[in-house]
Amino acid sequence: MKLKRIASLAMSVVLTAAVLTGCGGASGDTQSASADTGSAAASSGGSGDGVTITMLNSKMEIQEQLEKIAKTYTEKTGVGLEVYYSSDTIAAHLSTRYASNEPYTLSMVDAKDVYSLAAEHAVDLSSESWVGNTTEAISIDGKVYGFPVCVEARGVIYNGDAIKKITGKDFDPSSVSTLDAFSSLIDELKAGGMESPVGIMKEDWSLAAHYLAEVYEQQSDPDAFIKGLHEGSTHMGDDAVFNSMMDTFDVLKTNNYAASSAISAEREVTEQKLAEGEIAFMFGGNWDWSVINQYDYTDGLGMMPVPQNAGTDANTKLVGGGSKYIFIDSSSNTSEAQVQAAKDFLNWLVNDSEGQSFLVNDCALVPAFSNITLEVADPLGKSVKAYADKGALIGNYNYLPDDHYAKLGAAFQEYLADQTNRSEFADKIDSYWQATTPTEH
């Protein structure tokens, strides 16, 4: 039954793991890094005594950091920690491991995978001490299964220094929360010599899994809205949120530096232009820091909500929440000692000062736990934490079908390239949902 459930999921055309390429997905061969198994028992009551646990990492940009901390953790506790990275889709990779009766002790997956797999494959973590320090854990039928690795969010990334260079004033994101104010600022930047103040990532995951997804997420009841689309009683083209978000997108598109060749624009080029102040705005998320920091970036970078004239508070909030979750295997292939060792490791990440520093300083992640008070280092992460701390995050919708971003991403790319108009794009969204069964959860 367990294998059948995983194999079925693995056959999906595209998994949400691929959606989040911008949030930590990657390409490359499967690789592993392991800490040598220590022989000394943990001095603080951990498992120790030669127990070895394995962990699947699906967030490529922290693989090196995980390899290093695995060695440190083994030396300190006597628990062997082996960390593996795979570029395969999560479900396909886990299917192979379960088929060979070699599940990982800990698996870092996307939220959707927890909802799909945890009831049959994961240990109940409800009694763990860290549960009370987070609002981002994933629970199913009253049981906690998903440990949140970090918080990530989406919005418009800005270069405040580039803006100030033209306006002569410190940039206040709250001053351009409406589309009217945002458009006026863009006009001012253009008049001051910034020919095209905007960059747009053309990738289908950015367009459909991140930007279009906000249309669902900003609804008062996303499930009911999607059900209406599926049943044909709701039409995207008539929706106020859709039209508000598309009004903003039209402003971004018109002022895109690559407007004449939007589908050819390279992500790295766009992010470099933003980092160095050639452009001032780009829709994205705090994961983009891993690209931006490779360039000669200026100070004053940050994130703000998508400007809108919708008359709601959506233009005062980022969209985001927990990103990447760890569950512990519950199969007979994982011993009680390994389960306890895995629980100890998760508690170490949250409650030990070295574990906290690993998350925040080494991995540059925004922590999902209230007891971790270390300052987030990068400017995009700082922005996300500020919005999270004041409760200004619209929650992620974690139930989009596996093919949503691929199919509607392609339709969105056509719109970006001016090959279709808004009405035609909306009709394609309607057609997609009418032919697609919403994900049960």
N, C-alpha and C positions, 0 to 999 in steps of 0.2 A: 504493500500500500504506500509506504514511504517513498520507495524508489519510483513507483508509478507517478506519484505526485510531482516529484522533482523532474523526472524525464519529460512529463507533459509540459511543464513550464519551460524546460530547456528548448523545446521545439518552437517556442514563440519566434516570430520573425525577427524582432529586435527587442532587446531587454532594456529596461530603464537604466541599467548600468551604463549602457552606451549613450543614453540621453545626457548623462552627467559628465561627458568628456570634459567640459569646461570646469567641472567641480572635482576632478580628480581621476577621470578616465584616461586611458593611454593606449599606446600600441606597443608591440614588442613581444618577444617570446616569454613564456612562463619562466619565472626564475625564482629561486629561493635563497634565503639567507638564514642561517641558523646560529644560535648560541650554543657553545659547547655545553653539554649537560654537566652540571656541577654535582659534587658528591656531598657537600655540606648541607645539613638541614637549615632551614630558615631560622634565623635567630629570634624572629618575632612571632613564631608560632605558625608560619606558613607551611606549605605542603612539604617542600624539600625532599630529602632522601632519594634523590635521583629521578623524581617524577619529571616527565617531559610532556609538554603541551605544544600543540601546533596552532598556527594562526594564519588565516587567509587575509591578506591585505588587498583591498580593491581601490586604494587611494594612492596612485603611483608616486605622487610628489613627496610622500613621507616614507617611502620604502627604505631609503638609506638611514633615516633617523630611527626607524623601527629595528633595523638590523643592529645598530649601535646600542640601543637601549635593551635589546634582547640579551646581548652579552653582559651588559651591566646588571641586568635583573638576575641572570643566572649566577653571576659571581656573588651577589648579595643574598640570594635566597636558596640557592641550590636547586632551583627548579629550571630545567631546561626549557627554553622558549625558542621555537623554530618559527620563523616568519617567512611566508611564501607570498609572492605576487604573481598574479596571472592576468594577462590581457584578454583572456577569453571572457565571453559573457558569463555572468555570475552563475546563472542556473545551469548552463552547459558544463561549467567547470565543476560545480558541486555535484552534478549528476554523475560525472565520471568518478569522483571520489567516493560517493556512496555506492556506486556499482562495484567498486573494488573493496568495499568495506573499510575504507580509509578516510572517514570524515575528519575534517579539522576539528580540533577542540573548540577553537574560537573562529567564527567567520565574520568578517567585516563586509556588510552588504548594504544595499539601498533599502529604504523604508518598505518599498513594495515587496521586496524579497522576504522581509520579516513577516508581513501580513500573509504571504503565500505559503511560507514554509514553517513558521515557528510552532504552530499548534502541533505539528507532527514531529518536528525535528529539534526543538529547543527546550532548554531547561527554564523552569519558572524562576525568575529572579526577584520576585515581589518582596522577599524578606531582606534583600541586600540593603546595606546602610545608605548607599548613594541614592537610592530611589527617592528619598525625601528631599534631596537637594537639586532636583531637576524637574522641569515641566515638559521635557522633550522625550522621555522614555516612551517606548511603544508598548501598549497594553492591548491584549486581546482577551475578551471574555473575563475581564477582571484580573488577568495575570500579566505581569511585566515580563516581556521577552527580549526587548531591544534596548541595549545600552547605547545612548547617544554619544558619538565620538566628538562631535563639534556642532556649532551653529553656523550656518551659511545663509546668505540672503542676497536678493536681487534688487536692482534699482538702476538708477543712472549714475555712472561713475563720472566725476568731474575733476578738472584740473584747476584748482582755485588760483594758483599762481598765474596761469595763462590768462585767466579771466581778469585778475587784478592788473596785469600788465597793460591791458587795454582800458579798463574802466577806471583804474586808479583807486579802487575801493576793495577792501577785503570782501571776499565772496561769502554771502550768507545764503545757504541753500533754501532756507524757509522763505526767502524773498521771491522765489520763482516757483512756488508750489502749484500755481495755476498755469495753464497752457498759455494764456495771454501774456503773463509776466515772463514766462520762459521764452516765448517767441520774441518779445521785445528785447530781451537780453541778447538773443542770437543776432537780431538786427544790429544791435549796438556793437557786438563783436565784429560783425562783417564790416560795418562802417569804419571800425578801428583798424582794419587790416587783416583780420582772420578770415580768409576767403571762404572756407567751409568749416564751421565750428564742430561738426559732428562726424563720428565714425560709427558704422553699423557692421556688426559681425554677421556675415551671410550664412553661417553654419545653420543647418536645419534644427539642431538641438537648441541653439540660442533663440531662434525665431519661434519655434513651436512649443518646445518644452519649457522655455523660460518666459518669453514675452507673451505669446498667446495664452499660455497657462494662467497668466494673471487675470484674464477675462473670467475664467472659472473661479479662481481663488477670491476674487473681489465680490462674488455673488454672496448674498445673505445665506443661501443654501446651495452650495455647489452641486451636491448630489441631485437635488430636485431640478436644478437648471439643466444638468446633463441628461437626466431622465426625460425632460421635456424635449431636448434636442433629439434624443433617440426616438421618442414617440412621434415627433413631428409637430408637437403642439407649441414648441418654442422655435423661433427662427433667429439665428445669430444676427442677421442684418437688422433686426428690429430691436436688438438689445442695447440699452443705454451704455452699459459698461464697455461692450465691444466697440461701439462708435466713439466713445471717449478715448479709449486706448488707441484706436486707429487714427483719430484726429492727431494725437500726439505723435504716433508713428509717422504720419504724413509730414509733420514738421521735421522730424529726424531725417526722414528720407530725402526731403527737398534740400536739406543742408548737409547731406552726406558728402564727404570729400571724394568718395568713389561713386558718386551718383550715376555717372555715365557708364560705369562698368561694375555695378554693385555686386554681381555674383562672382566677380573675379578677385575681389578684395581679399587679401590675406590677413588672417587674424593677427599674426605677429606684426605686420606693418601697421595695422590699425592701432594696436596696443602701444606700439612704439611712438606713434604720432601723439597719442594721448599722454603717455609718460613724459614726453619731452616738450609738450605744450604747443604742438602744431595745431592740434584740435583741442576742444574744451570738454566735450561730452561723448560718452559711449554707454549704451545699455549693457549691463553685465552684472557680475557678482564679485564677492570678495575673493573667490578663487582666482580671479584674474590677476591678483597680486603676484602669483607665481610666474606670470609672463611679464608683467610690467616691471618687476624689480630686476629684470635682466638688462634693462636699458638705463640710460642716464636720466632718470626720472627727477622731476622737480618736487619741491615741497608742496603742500596744499592740496594733495589728492584726497578724495573722500567719496562717499556714496550718499545719494539722496533718493527719495521716492520719485516715481514717474510723475512728472507734472501733468495735471488734468484739470479740465473745467467741469468735471462731473457733478460737483456740488456735494460730494461725500468726503469722508475723512481718508479715503484711499491715498490721496496725494500727500498724506502726512506719515505714511508708513511704508517700510520696505516689506517685501514678501520673503518669508524664509522660516527657518526653524532648524530642528535637528537634521544633520546631514551625515550619512553613513552611520550604520548601527552594527553593533556586535551582538551575536547570540552564541550561546554555548550549546554544543551538541548534546542531545539527550539519548543517543543510541547506545546499544550494548557495547559498541566498540570503544566507548569512552568510559573509563573507570571512574569510580567515586572519587578517587584521589586526584584524577585529572580534572574532574568537574570542580573540586574544591580549589585546586591550583589555579584554574581559570578564573574562578570567583575572586580569589586573592589578588590576581593580577589586575582585574578591573577595579577592585577597591584601592589598590595601590595607585592606579592612575588618578583617582579622584581625591584620595585622602592623604597621600604621602607628598611631601613638598617636592621630592625629586620627580615623582610621577606628574604632578601638576606642572612643574617647570618643563618637563618633556613635552606636554601637550601645547603649552602656551609659547614657550621660548624656542624649543628645538623645532617643533612642527609648525609654529606660527598659526595655530588654530584658535578660534574663538570658543572658549569652553562652554559646555552646556550645563554646568553645575554652579549653583549659587555660592558654594563654599570656596570656589577657586577665584581668588581676588587678584591674581597677578595681572599686571597691565598688558594688554594685547599690543604687540609690537608694530604691526603694519597699519598704515592709515585706513585701508579699506576695512580691515578687521575692527579697528577702533570705531568706525562708523556703525558697523553692524552691532557691536556690543552696546553702543550708546542707545540705539533704537531698541535692542532687546531688553536692556535694563529698564527702560521706561514703558515697556509693554507695547511698543509700536511696531510689531511685526504681524503681518497677515500670514496665517499659516499656510504651509505648502499643501497642495492637493496631491496626495500620493497614490492615486488610483487611476491614472490615465492608462489606457490600453498600451500594450507594448509597441504597436505600430503607429501610435499617434504622432510622435515627433517626425517620423520618417515621411508619412503620407502628407500630413498637414504642413510639415516643414517645407516640402517641395512646393506645395500650393502657396505658402507664404513667400518663398523665393521668387515665384512668378510675380507676385504682387510687388515685391521689392524691385524687381527688374522692369516694372511697368508693363508686364505682359498680360495682366488682368486688372480689373478695377475692383473696388471694395465690394460691390454687390456680387460679383462673380466669386470672389474669395469667400464671402459669407456663404454663398450657395454650396461651395465645395466643403465647407465645414459642416453645414447641415447634412449634406449627402454622406459624409464620412460617418457622422454619428447615427444617422438613420440605418446605416449598414453595419454598425458596430454595437455589440452588446457591452454595456458598461461593466466595468470590473466589479464583481461582488466583493463586499467587505463588511 
